[in-house]
């Protein structure tokens, strides 16, 4: 492990881990993937009539895009697993909350029309 | 922090969670940026939860079209007045944001190679992308307000007749509302649109400000003297988060 601090001294506040370039190949690959998925969304929007299944496709590809942005662009794939977990686990619970409240919203719709 | 410093050898012998070292092997600033982004993700989630609940309790069906169909409102493109072009303009906005995300990550990569010239070049591209996105959003808001969007009302509700009319026109053809197509819809529609896209737009704006500050620091050689370009990574994390939020705004406000 290399440090930018003075040799023989370790300062937890000003500690900067040494980073190295992994090249731009993965980054451009991610860009083309994101662009491709966005174009696919655009196509599906006009080809398929609106339905719950189409919404599912959009949300699924939204999550795929999120995976590539967080993993490759925000570099979380290459961080320590403990750091990735404290960031990702709460957001999984939020996804659960959103799904739950969408069901509740639909139930509210039925209640209002009664 | 002089009294907290210890020799590298004794630091290496410490157990991971004994304190005085970085258990995640990231710098203090970067860890705090991640924590901030997590809390910001909660903020956006609460807005999206509110939007989703409102939306699903006012579902679009061919018989009772209560929640306005996004395709009927966001179907404009600059210089193409009167044509039915749903989703096209937001797709261009999405493309701009993805592109600026790539130039940002290329700036981070150049920073790892300590290439001051390339970092400055890619930061300029990123700033231009951010400004282009903000201009697009300003145009989008202007058009929406011009069409009659208000915080305390909603005239974008569609009747059965309007629904059939809208779905009979094809992409790119001429389209205008007829009498009886539109009715009053759920009030929070425009308010939620303005709050969520406005909140996101404000993040883009502050991201551009951060990027400009970091660009000036790069050109003045602050990071060169420091010996590392970690500040670019922190600004980059924020910028990618803005892109990430847009993925979900795009999905929930325009696609669904």
Interface residues (C-beta under 8 A of the other chain):
Chain A: X3 X4 X7 X8 X9 X10 X11 X12 X13 X14 X15 X16 X17 X19 X20 X21 X22 X23 X24 X27 X28 X30 X31 X34 X35 X38 X41 X42 X45 X46 X50 X55 X58 X59 X62 X65 X66 X69 X70 X72 X73 X74 X75 X79 X80 X82 X83 X87 X90 X91 X94 X97 X98 X101 X102 X103 X104 X105 X106 X108 X109 X112
Chain B: X1 X4 X5 X6 X7 X8 X11 X20 X21 X22 X23 X24 X25 X26 X27 X28 X31 X34 X37 X38 X41 X42 X45 X48 X49 X52 X53 X54 X55 X56 X57 X58 X59 X60 X86 X87 X91 X94 X95 X98 X99 X101 X102 X104 X105 X106 X109 X112 X113 X171 X227 X228 X230 X233 X236 X237 X240 X241 X243 X244 X247 X248 X250 X251 X255 X256
